Amino acid sequence: MNHRSHTIADAPVDNWVDRLAPAGLRPYLKLARMDRPIGTWLLLWPCWWSIALAAPAGTWPDLWLLVLFGIGALVMRGAGCTFNDIVDRDFDSRVERTRLRPIPAGQVSLKQAIAWMVLLSLVGFVILLQFNIFAIGVGVASLALVAAYPFMKRITYWPQAWLGLTFNWGALLGWAAVTGNLGPAPLTLYAAGLFWTLGYDTIYAHQDKEDDALIGVKSTALKLGQRTRPWLFVFYAVATAGIAAAGFLAGTGWPFYLGLMIAAGHLAWQAVRVDIDDSADCLAKFQSNTLFGWLLFGAIVAGGLAA
């Protein structure tokens, strides 16, 4: 069966939703971006990094927390994306990459989308209740960032910075779930994650720059234009320095720094090789941040075991 005609632009043609999910469930799974897992990984990585960084010296990260955060990232990314699609439904119908999303395509009504968002949010809230009281408070505090994000591209050329504040909240929440407090290490990791997001989401935004310019939506891709490459080096260099500082503050061992050098090499490869005028290449470089996440997670775990 050919899935190309109803596959959303940045989803793999052979994604599991189009191949395996019941037809009636597919629009809801697509609202939650379950046909495009990269966003879940990008939300999850700061959580897992922070959990690993907060683990007592010489021990493995808490496996149960890793599982809970994995489920939480999946459903909360889905709820956030559904909210984003509700807010952006008129814009999405006018952008080539997003016109097949379930709401503009007429596959899901506005009321159905709202109900789906509420359901996913409730599952996420149940996950949050498994943590300590302090972590629950940290988790609830993120909702203001999530609610404001879809409106940022209407008022600033730096919505990617707001996405960084939102998507890296797990750097705070993961640490809080392990320790019941916050400190310099998770705050530094959070700040570093902001610059990481500025890099990868600027690359992502170059896919839509022509449509965005026509409909009046702002982004760092439009702001930076042909100056994007040197700015990517700045964003990724600051992110790498911040991650190194977070590891130092957490007292992690020497393997962390070796692993971080390898991970930073991957970021440099993105900045050197990305073709900002090739949408397919932008998507591929954006998606490659899953590899960066694994490399850094391995570095933090190794550094913690050696501490």
Long-range contacts (C-beta under 8 A, 24 or more apart in sequence): 6-100, 7-35, 7-100, 8-35, 8-36, 8-97, 8-98, 8-100, 8-101, 9-96, 9-97, 9-98, 9-100, 10-36, 10-97, 10-207, 10-283, 11-35, 11-36, 12-36, 26-107, 27-102, 27-107, 27-108, 28-102, 28-108, 28-112, 28-116, 30-101, 30-102, 30-107, 31-78, 31-81, 31-82, 31-85, 31-101, 31-102, 31-103, 31-108, 31-113, 31-116, 32-75, 32-77, 32-78, 32-79, 32-81, 32-82, 32-116, 32-120, 33-77, 33-78, 33-81, 34-74, 34-78, 38-286, 38-287, 38-289, 38-290, 39-77, 39-81, 40-73, 40-74, 40-77, 41-289, 41-290, 41-293, 42-167, 42-197, 42-200, 42-289, 42-290, 42-293, 43-73, 43-76, 43-77, 43-167, 43-170, 44-69, 44-70, 44-73, 44-170, 44-293, 45-170, 45-293, 45-296, 45-297, 46-167, 46-168, 46-169, 46-170, 46-171, 46-174, 46-189, 46-190, 46-193, 47-72, 47-73, 47-170, 47-171, 47-173, 47-174, 48-170, 48-174, 48-293, 48-297, 49-171, 49-174, 49-189, 49-293, 49-296, 49-297, 49-300, 50-170, 50-171, 50-172, 50-173, 50-174, 50-175, 50-178, 50-186, 50-189, 51-174, 51-175, 51-177, 51-178, 52-297, 52-300, 52-301, 52-304, 53-174, 53-175, 53-185, 53-186, 53-189, 53-246, 53-247, 53-250, 53-252, 53-300, 53-304, 54-174, 54-175, 54-178, 54-179, 54-185, 54-186, 54-250, 55-178, 55-304, 57-251, 57-253, 57-304, 57-307, 58-304, 58-305, 58-307, 59-304, 59-305, 60-301, 60-304, 60-305, 61-301, 61-304, 62-178, 65-174, 65-177, 65-178, 68-127, 68-130, 68-131, 69-170, 69-173, 69-174, 69-177, 71-123, 71-127, 72-124, 72-127, 72-128, 73-170, 75-120, 75-121, 75-123, 75-124, 75-127, 76-120, 76-121, 76-124, 78-120, 79-117, 79-120, 79-121, 79-124, 80-146, 80-149, 80-166, 82-113, 82-116, 82-117, 82-120, 83-117, 83-146, 83-147, 83-150, 84-149, 84-150, 85-113, 86-110, 86-113, 86-114, 86-117, 87-150, 87-151, 88-150, 91-215, 91-217, 94-211, 94-214, 94-215, 95-208, 95-211, 95-212, 95-215, 96-211, 97-207, 97-208, 97-211, 97-279, 131-173, 131-176, 131-177, 132-176, 132-177, 132-180, 134-176, 134-180, 134-181, 135-173, 135-176, 135-177, 135-180, 138-169, 138-172, 138-173, 138-176, 138-182, 139-173, 142-166, 142-169, 142-173, 145-169, 153-212, 153-217, 153-218, 153-219, 154-217, 154-218, 155-218, 156-218, 157-218, 157-219, 157-220, 157-222, 157-223, 158-220, 158-223, 159-218, 159-219, 159-220, 160-197, 160-198, 160-201, 160-202, 160-205, 160-219, 160-220, 161-194, 161-197, 161-198, 161-220, 163-197, 163-201, 164-193, 164-194, 164-195, 164-196, 164-197, 164-198, 164-201, 165-194, 167-193, 167-197, 168-193, 168-194, 168-196, 168-197, 183-249, 184-249, 185-246, 185-247, 185-249, 185-250, 186-246, 188-242, 188-245, 188-246, 188-249, 189-242, 189-243, 189-246, 191-242, 192-238, 192-239, 192-240, 192-241, 192-242, 192-243, 192-245, 192-246, 193-239, 193-242, 195-235, 195-236, 195-238, 195-239, 195-242, 196-235, 196-236, 196-239, 196-267, 196-289, 196-292, 198-235, 199-232, 199-235, 199-236, 199-239, 199-267, 199-270, 199-271, 200-270, 200-285, 200-286, 200-289, 201-286, 202-228, 202-231, 202-232, 202-235, 203-228, 203-232, 203-270, 203-274, 203-276, 203-282, 203-285, 203-286, 204-282, 204-283, 204-286, 206-276, 206-277, 206-279, 206-282, 207-279, 207-282, 207-283, 221-276, 226-276, 228-276, 229-271, 229-272, 229-274, 229-276, 232-270, 232-271, 232-274, 233-268, 233-271, 236-264, 236-267, 236-268, 236-270, 236-271, 239-267, 240-264, 240-267, 243-296, 247-300, 247-303, 251-307, 252-300, 252-303, 252-304, 252-306, 252-307, 253-302, 253-303, 253-304, 253-305, 253-306, 253-307, 254-303, 254-306, 255-299, 255-302, 255-303, 255-305, 255-306, 256-299, 256-300, 256-302, 256-303, 256-304, 256-306, 257-299, 257-303, 258-299, 259-295, 259-296, 259-298, 259-299, 259-300, 259-302, 259-303, 260-296, 260-299, 262-295, 262-299, 263-292, 263-295, 263-296, 263-299, 266-291, 266-292, 266-295, 267-292
